[in-house]
Amino acid sequence: GLSCTSNLALPILAAARQAVLSHRWTVLHDEGTNVLLEQGSHRVRVSFVERLSNDLLRKFGRQYTGFAVILAVDVEKPINLSLQIVVIDLMHSVHYGGGFPDQTYRTLFAPFLGNSM
């Protein structure tokens, strides 16, 4: 399941998780915080975190080398970005990082992107 120290973060992350899973991509692996999804030739690891620090971002980058998206309630600034990882700040509906490889990925995360498209 999702673990949060703040009562505010849990419903936000739970709703984000539900929104991502509602797109009906094939779930290859689900450990609550991290979900590996696939649709056709598209594959993405989605992580749901309360606060994304640079340490945590480095850890995620080592764990998984493919395209990944991290949805975070709070993002440490400045965050050291990687090309393979898109970071979405759920509170501000903005995203950082390398961008989406194509429209199929972008559609999956469109509800979180606000005006940053």
Phi and psi in radians as a Rosetta constraint file:
Dihedral C 1 N 2 CA 2 C 2 CIRCULARHARMONIC -1.505 0.35
Dihedral N 2 CA 2 C 2 N 3 CIRCULARHARMONIC 2.397 0.35
Dihedral C 2 N 3 CA 3 C 3 CIRCULARHARMONIC -2.047 0.35
Dihedral N 3 CA 3 C 3 N 4 CIRCULARHARMONIC 2.288 0.35
Dihedral C 3 N 4 CA 4 C 4 CIRCULARHARMONIC -2.450 0.35
Dihedral N 4 CA 4 C 4 N 5 CIRCULARHARMONIC 2.506 0.35
Dihedral C 4 N 5 CA 5 C 5 CIRCULARHARMONIC -1.545 0.35
Dihedral N 5 CA 5 C 5 N 6 CIRCULARHARMONIC -0.391 0.35
Dihedral C 5 N 6 CA 6 C 6 CIRCULARHARMONIC -1.817 0.35
Dihedral N 6 CA 6 C 6 N 7 CIRCULARHARMONIC 2.376 0.35
Dihedral C 6 N 7 CA 7 C 7 CIRCULARHARMONIC -1.186 0.35
Dihedral N 7 CA 7 C 7 N 8 CIRCULARHARMONIC -0.415 0.35
Dihedral C 7 N 8 CA 8 C 8 CIRCULARHARMONIC -1.229 0.35
Dihedral N 8 CA 8 C 8 N 9 CIRCULARHARMONIC -0.682 0.35
Dihedral C 8 N 9 CA 9 C 9 CIRCULARHARMONIC -1.225 0.35
Dihedral N 9 CA 9 C 9 N 10 CIRCULARHARMONIC -0.648 0.35
Dihedral C 9 N 10 CA 10 C 10 CIRCULARHARMONIC -1.019 0.35
Dihedral N 10 CA 10 C 10 N 11 CIRCULARHARMONIC -0.896 0.35
Dihedral C 10 N 11 CA 11 C 11 CIRCULARHARMONIC -1.117 0.35
Dihedral N 11 CA 11 C 11 N 12 CIRCULARHARMONIC -0.558 0.35
Dihedral C 11 N 12 CA 12 C 12 CIRCULARHARMONIC -1.143 0.35
Dihedral N 12 CA 12 C 12 N 13 CIRCULARHARMONIC -0.819 0.35
Dihedral C 12 N 13 CA 13 C 13 CIRCULARHARMONIC -1.204 0.35
Dihedral N 13 CA 13 C 13 N 14 CIRCULARHARMONIC -0.677 0.35
Dihedral C 13 N 14 CA 14 C 14 CIRCULARHARMONIC -1.104 0.35
Dihedral N 14 CA 14 C 14 N 15 CIRCULARHARMONIC -0.709 0.35
Dihedral C 14 N 15 CA 15 C 15 CIRCULARHARMONIC -1.177 0.35
Dihedral N 15 CA 15 C 15 N 16 CIRCULARHARMONIC -0.689 0.35
Dihedral C 15 N 16 CA 16 C 16 CIRCULARHARMONIC -1.111 0.35
Dihedral N 16 CA 16 C 16 N 17 CIRCULARHARMONIC -0.750 0.35
Dihedral C 16 N 17 CA 17 C 17 CIRCULARHARMONIC -1.075 0.35
Dihedral N 17 CA 17 C 17 N 18 CIRCULARHARMONIC -0.786 0.35
Dihedral C 17 N 18 CA 18 C 18 CIRCULARHARMONIC -1.099 0.35
Dihedral N 18 CA 18 C 18 N 19 CIRCULARHARMONIC -0.702 0.35
Dihedral C 18 N 19 CA 19 C 19 CIRCULARHARMONIC -1.128 0.35
Dihedral N 19 CA 19 C 19 N 20 CIRCULARHARMONIC -0.731 0.35
Dihedral C 19 N 20 CA 20 C 20 CIRCULARHARMONIC -1.151 0.35
Dihedral N 20 CA 20 C 20 N 21 CIRCULARHARMONIC -0.800 0.35
Dihedral C 20 N 21 CA 21 C 21 CIRCULARHARMONIC -1.198 0.35
Dihedral N 21 CA 21 C 21 N 22 CIRCULARHARMONIC -0.399 0.35
Dihedral C 21 N 22 CA 22 C 22 CIRCULARHARMONIC -1.203 0.35
Dihedral N 22 CA 22 C 22 N 23 CIRCULARHARMONIC -0.240 0.35
Dihedral C 22 N 23 CA 23 C 23 CIRCULARHARMONIC -1.330 0.35
Dihedral N 23 CA 23 C 23 N 24 CIRCULARHARMONIC -0.088 0.35
Dihedral C 23 N 24 CA 24 C 24 CIRCULARHARMONIC 1.128 0.35
Dihedral N 24 CA 24 C 24 N 25 CIRCULARHARMONIC 0.551 0.35
Dihedral C 24 N 25 CA 25 C 25 CIRCULARHARMONIC -1.248 0.35
Dihedral N 25 CA 25 C 25 N 26 CIRCULARHARMONIC 2.752 0.35
Dihedral C 25 N 26 CA 26 C 26 CIRCULARHARMONIC -1.244 0.35
Dihedral N 26 CA 26 C 26 N 27 CIRCULARHARMONIC 2.233 0.35
Dihedral C 26 N 27 CA 27 C 27 CIRCULARHARMONIC -1.564 0.35
Dihedral N 27 CA 27 C 27 N 28 CIRCULARHARMONIC 1.927 0.35
Dihedral C 27 N 28 CA 28 C 28 CIRCULARHARMONIC -1.468 0.35
Dihedral N 28 CA 28 C 28 N 29 CIRCULARHARMONIC -0.523 0.35
Dihedral C 28 N 29 CA 29 C 29 CIRCULARHARMONIC -2.767 0.35
Dihedral N 29 CA 29 C 29 N 30 CIRCULARHARMONIC 2.347 0.35
Dihedral C 29 N 30 CA 30 C 30 CIRCULARHARMONIC -2.449 0.35
Dihedral N 30 CA 30 C 30 N 31 CIRCULARHARMONIC 1.992 0.35
Dihedral C 30 N 31 CA 31 C 31 CIRCULARHARMONIC -2.113 0.35
Dihedral N 31 CA 31 C 31 N 32 CIRCULARHARMONIC 0.582 0.35
Dihedral C 31 N 32 CA 32 C 32 CIRCULARHARMONIC 1.448 0.35
Dihedral N 32 CA 32 C 32 N 33 CIRCULARHARMONIC -1.371 0.35
Dihedral C 32 N 33 CA 33 C 33 CIRCULARHARMONIC -1.223 0.35
Dihedral N 33 CA 33 C 33 N 34 CIRCULARHARMONIC -0.608 0.35
Dihedral C 33 N 34 CA 34 C 34 CIRCULARHARMONIC -2.085 0.35
Dihedral N 34 CA 34 C 34 N 35 CIRCULARHARMONIC 2.286 0.35
Dihedral C 34 N 35 CA 35 C 35 CIRCULARHARMONIC -2.255 0.35
Dihedral N 35 CA 35 C 35 N 36 CIRCULARHARMONIC 2.289 0.35
Dihedral C 35 N 36 CA 36 C 36 CIRCULARHARMONIC -1.800 0.35
Dihedral N 36 CA 36 C 36 N 37 CIRCULARHARMONIC 2.089 0.35
Dihedral C 36 N 37 CA 37 C 37 CIRCULARHARMONIC -2.039 0.35
Dihedral N 37 CA 37 C 37 N 38 CIRCULARHARMONIC 2.637 0.35
Dihedral C 37 N 38 CA 38 C 38 CIRCULARHARMONIC -2.475 0.35
Dihedral N 38 CA 38 C 38 N 39 CIRCULARHARMONIC 2.429 0.35
Dihedral C 38 N 39 CA 39 C 39 CIRCULARHARMONIC -2.507 0.35
Dihedral N 39 CA 39 C 39 N 40 CIRCULARHARMONIC 1.942 0.35
Dihedral C 39 N 40 CA 40 C 40 CIRCULARHARMONIC 1.060 0.35
Dihedral N 40 CA 40 C 40 N 41 CIRCULARHARMONIC -2.187 0.35
Dihedral C 40 N 41 CA 41 C 41 CIRCULARHARMONIC -1.543 0.35
Dihedral N 41 CA 41 C 41 N 42 CIRCULARHARMONIC 0.039 0.35
Dihedral C 41 N 42 CA 42 C 42 CIRCULARHARMONIC -1.630 0.35
Dihedral N 42 CA 42 C 42 N 43 CIRCULARHARMONIC 2.353 0.35
Dihedral C 42 N 43 CA 43 C 43 CIRCULARHARMONIC -2.491 0.35
Dihedral N 43 CA 43 C 43 N 44 CIRCULARHARMONIC 2.350 0.35
Dihedral C 43 N 44 CA 44 C 44 CIRCULARHARMONIC -2.541 0.35
Dihedral N 44 CA 44 C 44 N 45 CIRCULARHARMONIC 2.459 0.35
Dihedral C 44 N 45 CA 45 C 45 CIRCULARHARMONIC -1.736 0.35
Dihedral N 45 CA 45 C 45 N 46 CIRCULARHARMONIC 2.163 0.35
Dihedral C 45 N 46 CA 46 C 46 CIRCULARHARMONIC -1.944 0.35
Dihedral N 46 CA 46 C 46 N 47 CIRCULARHARMONIC 2.263 0.35
Dihedral C 46 N 47 CA 47 C 47 CIRCULARHARMONIC -2.098 0.35
Dihedral N 47 CA 47 C 47 N 48 CIRCULARHARMONIC 2.482 0.35
Dihedral C 47 N 48 CA 48 C 48 CIRCULARHARMONIC -2.066 0.35
Dihedral N 48 CA 48 C 48 N 49 CIRCULARHARMONIC 1.971 0.35
Dihedral C 48 N 49 CA 49 C 49 CIRCULARHARMONIC -2.290 0.35
Dihedral N 49 CA 49 C 49 N 50 CIRCULARHARMONIC 2.641 0.35
Dihedral C 49 N 50 CA 50 C 50 CIRCULARHARMONIC -1.285 0.35
Dihedral N 50 CA 50 C 50 N 51 CIRCULARHARMONIC -0.888 0.35
Dihedral C 50 N 51 CA 51 C 51 CIRCULARHARMONIC -2.356 0.35
Dihedral N 51 CA 51 C 51 N 52 CIRCULARHARMONIC 2.132 0.35
Dihedral C 51 N 52 CA 52 C 52 CIRCULARHARMONIC -1.669 0.35
Dihedral N 52 CA 52 C 52 N 53 CIRCULARHARMONIC 2.006 0.35
Dihedral C 52 N 53 CA 53 C 53 CIRCULARHARMONIC -1.785 0.35
Dihedral N 53 CA 53 C 53 N 54 CIRCULARHARMONIC 2.931 0.35
Dihedral C 53 N 54 CA 54 C 54 CIRCULARHARMONIC -1.113 0.35
Dihedral N 54 CA 54 C 54 N 55 CIRCULARHARMONIC -0.626 0.35
Dihedral C 54 N 55 CA 55 C 55 CIRCULARHARMONIC -1.066 0.35
Dihedral N 55 CA 55 C 55 N 56 CIRCULARHARMONIC -0.813 0.35
Dihedral C 55 N 56 CA 56 C 56 CIRCULARHARMONIC -1.147 0.35
Dihedral N 56 CA 56 C 56 N 57 CIRCULARHARMONIC -0.682 0.35
Dihedral C 56 N 57 CA 57 C 57 CIRCULARHARMONIC -1.092 0.35
Dihedral N 57 CA 57 C 57 N 58 CIRCULARHARMONIC -0.730 0.35
Dihedral C 57 N 58 CA 58 C 58 CIRCULARHARMONIC -1.078 0.35
Dihedral N 58 CA 58 C 58 N 59 CIRCULARHARMONIC -0.724 0.35
Dihedral C 58 N 59 CA 59 C 59 CIRCULARHARMONIC -1.082 0.35
Dihedral N 59 CA 59 C 59 N 60 CIRCULARHARMONIC -0.795 0.35
Dihedral C 59 N 60 CA 60 C 60 CIRCULARHARMONIC -1.054 0.35
Dihedral N 60 CA 60 C 60 N 61 CIRCULARHARMONIC -0.718 0.35
Dihedral C 60 N 61 CA 61 C 61 CIRCULARHARMONIC -1.115 0.35
Dihedral N 61 CA 61 C 61 N 62 CIRCULARHARMONIC -0.568 0.35
Dihedral C 61 N 62 CA 62 C 62 CIRCULARHARMONIC -1.342 0.35
Dihedral N 62 CA 62 C 62 N 63 CIRCULARHARMONIC -0.629 0.35
Dihedral C 62 N 63 CA 63 C 63 CIRCULARHARMONIC -1.180 0.35
Dihedral N 63 CA 63 C 63 N 64 CIRCULARHARMONIC -0.618 0.35
Dihedral C 63 N 64 CA 64 C 64 CIRCULARHARMONIC -2.489 0.35
Dihedral N 64 CA 64 C 64 N 65 CIRCULARHARMONIC 2.189 0.35
Dihedral C 64 N 65 CA 65 C 65 CIRCULARHARMONIC -1.740 0.35
Dihedral N 65 CA 65 C 65 N 66 CIRCULARHARMONIC -0.154 0.35
Dihedral C 65 N 66 CA 66 C 66 CIRCULARHARMONIC -1.395 0.35
Dihedral N 66 CA 66 C 66 N 67 CIRCULARHARMONIC -2.955 0.35
Dihedral C 66 N 67 CA 67 C 67 CIRCULARHARMONIC -1.221 0.35
Dihedral N 67 CA 67 C 67 N 68 CIRCULARHARMONIC 2.305 0.35
Dihedral C 67 N 68 CA 68 C 68 CIRCULARHARMONIC -2.416 0.35
Dihedral N 68 CA 68 C 68 N 69 CIRCULARHARMONIC 2.617 0.35
Dihedral C 68 N 69 CA 69 C 69 CIRCULARHARMONIC -2.211 0.35
Dihedral N 69 CA 69 C 69 N 70 CIRCULARHARMONIC 2.293 0.35
Dihedral C 69 N 70 CA 70 C 70 CIRCULARHARMONIC -1.976 0.35
Dihedral N 70 CA 70 C 70 N 71 CIRCULARHARMONIC 2.139 0.35
Dihedral C 70 N 71 CA 71 C 71 CIRCULARHARMONIC -1.735 0.35
Dihedral N 71 CA 71 C 71 N 72 CIRCULARHARMONIC 2.090 0.35
Dihedral C 71 N 72 CA 72 C 72 CIRCULARHARMONIC -2.245 0.35
Dihedral N 72 CA 72 C 72 N 73 CIRCULARHARMONIC 2.477 0.35
Dihedral C 72 N 73 CA 73 C 73 CIRCULARHARMONIC -1.298 0.35
Dihedral N 73 CA 73 C 73 N 74 CIRCULARHARMONIC -0.620 0.35
Dihedral C 73 N 74 CA 74 C 74 CIRCULARHARMONIC -2.388 0.35
Dihedral N 74 CA 74 C 74 N 75 CIRCULARHARMONIC 2.307 0.35
Dihedral C 74 N 75 CA 75 C 75 CIRCULARHARMONIC -2.048 0.35
Dihedral N 75 CA 75 C 75 N 76 CIRCULARHARMONIC 2.172 0.35
Dihedral C 75 N 76 CA 76 C 76 CIRCULARHARMONIC -1.079 0.35
Dihedral N 76 CA 76 C 76 N 77 CIRCULARHARMONIC 2.388 0.35
Dihedral C 76 N 77 CA 77 C 77 CIRCULARHARMONIC -2.025 0.35
Dihedral N 77 CA 77 C 77 N 78 CIRCULARHARMONIC 2.431 0.35
Dihedral C 77 N 78 CA 78 C 78 CIRCULARHARMONIC -1.362 0.35
Dihedral N 78 CA 78 C 78 N 79 CIRCULARHARMONIC 2.515 0.35
Dihedral C 78 N 79 CA 79 C 79 CIRCULARHARMONIC -1.698 0.35
Dihedral N 79 CA 79 C 79 N 80 CIRCULARHARMONIC 2.380 0.35
Dihedral C 79 N 80 CA 80 C 80 CIRCULARHARMONIC -1.500 0.35
Dihedral N 80 CA 80 C 80 N 81 CIRCULARHARMONIC 1.852 0.35
Dihedral C 80 N 81 CA 81 C 81 CIRCULARHARMONIC -1.475 0.35
Dihedral N 81 CA 81 C 81 N 82 CIRCULARHARMONIC 2.740 0.35
Dihedral C 81 N 82 CA 82 C 82 CIRCULARHARMONIC -2.168 0.35
Dihedral N 82 CA 82 C 82 N 83 CIRCULARHARMONIC 2.692 0.35
Dihedral C 82 N 83 CA 83 C 83 CIRCULARHARMONIC -1.238 0.35
Dihedral N 83 CA 83 C 83 N 84 CIRCULARHARMONIC -0.456 0.35
Dihedral C 83 N 84 CA 84 C 84 CIRCULARHARMONIC -1.513 0.35
Dihedral N 84 CA 84 C 84 N 85 CIRCULARHARMONIC -0.186 0.35
Dihedral C 84 N 85 CA 85 C 85 CIRCULARHARMONIC -2.122 0.35
Dihedral N 85 CA 85 C 85 N 86 CIRCULARHARMONIC 2.212 0.35
Dihedral C 85 N 86 CA 86 C 86 CIRCULARHARMONIC -1.717 0.35
Dihedral N 86 CA 86 C 86 N 87 CIRCULARHARMONIC 2.274 0.35
Dihedral C 86 N 87 CA 87 C 87 CIRCULARHARMONIC -1.862 0.35
Dihedral N 87 CA 87 C 87 N 88 CIRCULARHARMONIC 2.183 0.35
Dihedral C 87 N 88 CA 88 C 88 CIRCULARHARMONIC -1.932 0.35
Dihedral N 88 CA 88 C 88 N 89 CIRCULARHARMONIC 2.135 0.35
Dihedral C 88 N 89 CA 89 C 89 CIRCULARHARMONIC -1.534 0.35
Dihedral N 89 CA 89 C 89 N 90 CIRCULARHARMONIC 1.847 0.35
Dihedral C 89 N 90 CA 90 C 90 CIRCULARHARMONIC -1.174 0.35
Dihedral N 90 CA 90 C 90 N 91 CIRCULARHARMONIC -0.516 0.35
Dihedral C 90 N 91 CA 91 C 91 CIRCULARHARMONIC -1.303 0.35
Dihedral N 91 CA 91 C 91 N 92 CIRCULARHARMONIC -0.476 0.35
Dihedral C 91 N 92 CA 92 C 92 CIRCULARHARMONIC -2.021 0.35
Dihedral N 92 CA 92 C 92 N 93 CIRCULARHARMONIC -0.006 0.35
Dihedral C 92 N 93 CA 93 C 93 CIRCULARHARMONIC 0.923 0.35
Dihedral N 93 CA 93 C 93 N 94 CIRCULARHARMONIC 0.726 0.35
Dihedral C 93 N 94 CA 94 C 94 CIRCULARHARMONIC -2.161 0.35
Dihedral N 94 CA 94 C 94 N 95 CIRCULARHARMONIC 2.752 0.35
Dihedral C 94 N 95 CA 95 C 95 CIRCULARHARMONIC -2.260 0.35
Dihedral N 95 CA 95 C 95 N 96 CIRCULARHARMONIC 2.655 0.35
Dihedral C 95 N 96 CA 96 C 96 CIRCULARHARMONIC -2.217 0.35
Dihedral N 96 CA 96 C 96 N 97 CIRCULARHARMONIC 2.765 0.35
Dihedral C 96 N 97 CA 97 C 97 CIRCULARHARMONIC 1.986 0.35
Dihedral N 97 CA 97 C 97 N 98 CIRCULARHARMONIC -2.784 0.35
Dihedral C 97 N 98 CA 98 C 98 CIRCULARHARMONIC -1.282 0.35
Dihedral N 98 CA 98 C 98 N 99 CIRCULARHARMONIC -0.208 0.35
Dihedral C 98 N 99 CA 99 C 99 CIRCULARHARMONIC 1.534 0.35
Dihedral N 99 CA 99 C 99 N 100 CIRCULARHARMONIC 3.027 0.35
Dihedral C 99 N 100 CA 100 C 100 CIRCULARHARMONIC -1.596 0.35
Dihedral N 100 CA 100 C 100 N 101 CIRCULARHARMONIC 2.343 0.35
Dihedral C 100 N 101 CA 101 C 101 CIRCULARHARMONIC -1.011 0.35
Dihedral N 101 CA 101 C 101 N 102 CIRCULARHARMONIC -0.602 0.35
Dihedral C 101 N 102 CA 102 C 102 CIRCULARHARMONIC -2.814 0.35
Dihedral N 102 CA 102 C 102 N 103 CIRCULARHARMONIC -3.140 0.35
Dihedral C 102 N 103 CA 103 C 103 CIRCULARHARMONIC -1.113 0.35
Dihedral N 103 CA 103 C 103 N 104 CIRCULARHARMONIC -0.550 0.35
Dihedral C 103 N 104 CA 104 C 104 CIRCULARHARMONIC -1.069 0.35
Dihedral N 104 CA 104 C 104 N 105 CIRCULARHARMONIC -0.746 0.35
Dihedral C 104 N 105 CA 105 C 105 CIRCULARHARMONIC -1.188 0.35
Dihedral N 105 CA 105 C 105 N 106 CIRCULARHARMONIC -0.752 0.35
Dihedral C 105 N 106 CA 106 C 106 CIRCULARHARMONIC -1.038 0.35
Dihedral N 106 CA 106 C 106 N 107 CIRCULARHARMONIC -0.700 0.35
Dihedral C 106 N 107 CA 107 C 107 CIRCULARHARMONIC -1.061 0.35
Dihedral N 107 CA 107 C 107 N 108 CIRCULARHARMONIC -0.656 0.35
Dihedral C 107 N 108 CA 108 C 108 CIRCULARHARMONIC -1.063 0.35
Dihedral N 108 CA 108 C 108 N 109 CIRCULARHARMONIC -0.596 0.35
Dihedral C 108 N 109 CA 109 C 109 CIRCULARHARMONIC -1.905 0.35
Dihedral N 109 CA 109 C 109 N 110 CIRCULARHARMONIC 0.066 0.35
Dihedral C 109 N 110 CA 110 C 110 CIRCULARHARMONIC -0.901 0.35
Dihedral N 110 CA 110 C 110 N 111 CIRCULARHARMONIC -0.680 0.35
Dihedral C 110 N 111 CA 111 C 111 CIRCULARHARMONIC -1.067 0.35
Dihedral N 111 CA 111 C 111 N 112 CIRCULARHARMONIC -0.346 0.35
Dihedral C 111 N 112 CA 112 C 112 CIRCULARHARMONIC -1.710 0.35
Dihedral N 112 CA 112 C 112 N 113 CIRCULARHARMONIC -0.082 0.35
Dihedral C 112 N 113 CA 113 C 113 CIRCULARHARMONIC -1.658 0.35
Dihedral N 113 CA 113 C 113 N 114 CIRCULARHARMONIC -0.175 0.35
Dihedral C 113 N 114 CA 114 C 114 CIRCULARHARMONIC 0.931 0.35
Dihedral N 114 CA 114 C 114 N 115 CIRCULARHARMONIC -2.211 0.35
Dihedral C 114 N 115 CA 115 C 115 CIRCULARHARMONIC -1.712 0.35
Dihedral N 115 CA 115 C 115 N 116 CIRCULARHARMONIC 0.162 0.35
Dihedral C 115 N 116 CA 116 C 116 CIRCULARHARMONIC -1.495 0.35
Dihedral N 116 CA 116 C 116 N 117 CIRCULARHARMONIC 0.193 0.35
